[in-house]
């Protein structure tokens, strides 16, 4: 009965289509940043339609969420006011340290590297793939607005990803949770007495942690340290918050350490993000503000 | 009476809703532990398969799977195309072999959705694009998603059947 059902023609078609699909998948696999124009056209039109729906529905859902969370907000507000006064004191201390830093830099005639000069472009999220396998979002800036692949994308809380492919009016952003086949992030943990460098090479989907590898054995990295991008990889600029260390263990072959990092940014409810654009400013030594925030 | 020609438009609207609105409807407390993927387009295509035929379901599956591939997912083209088309075609076989009934359609949707998730996951693992283990994926994604889509399918059954049967009547009238 199976044979009669399959029939010669159907079996042939099935086999040919399997081969065809395997070829298509093989050809398109492997990080294409430059899209063919039919793809770009489709992406632009569909993303534009999605953009019409995404923001209003977010506002409606947000409204309902806010109403249910009113009491929580009140309690949160009280707690935040307390911590705000503490932050004010820290800011004063920070200003003092910045001024000192300036003086010392000038004394040593340090030149700022290009990696610390960047500007932020605001973008709105237009659509999101709900699957777990492929964490990408679509934002409403494209090549027309000057976005190029490999630009870093952040929220006020921290780094969320990298621009993967760009069409005329929209772009796809690959989130850090998708780092399987994305670029590595060169990162540094702000430890004392000296920072610990490493490379964020993977993501553990079960617990949601980034995996930072190739940390030197003698580096003093421990749980609770803050991790930012180091700018050394020349893809991401320096100083973008990545997260906090939650676990440190021996790396592969015992030659290095591996740290698990909880991302600082919330990867789930994304609505507005910043694209970090590097601007090539000819630097003068000891410019006015030190490191940009 | 919804015309047959509106079918691509309706599927397109559902596709847009899938990527945008439905995410915000899932409460936050669940979102970090489970992944619920409402495959509305797939449900509609399976219904088309069980009630109209396998060829229609195949074509719609190909087109909308390809649309999903291009619009959402950068790295590889072909995974969603293949999976949607396959599940559409297989559910169309139900039309040919069995007598139609409510329970059969619902069951087909549940099984078809599970097959779809397995196929997508399998291809992603095969191409080394994800490292989520099968058991984790099963508990956090497949089973909740199939349950969600099963419930959505029950909700959508009556309107979809009315719409599709009006489409068949139109076609029969044309053929006369």
Interface residues (C-beta under 8 A of the other chain):
Chain A: X21 X24 X25 X28 X29 X30 X31 X32 X39 X42 X43 X46 X47 X49 X50 X53 X54 X57 X58 X60 X61 X65 X126 X127 X128 X129 X130 X131 X132 X133 X134 X136 X138 X164 X165 X172 X174 X180 X181 X202 X205 X206 X208 X268 X269
Chain B: X12 X15 X16 X17 X18 X19 X20 X21 X22 X23 X24 X25 X28 X31 X32 X35 X36 X37 X38 X67 X70 X71 X72 X73 X74 X75 X76 X77 X78 X79 X81 X82 X120 X121 X123 X124 X127 X128 X129 X130 X131 X132 X133 X136 X137 X140 X141
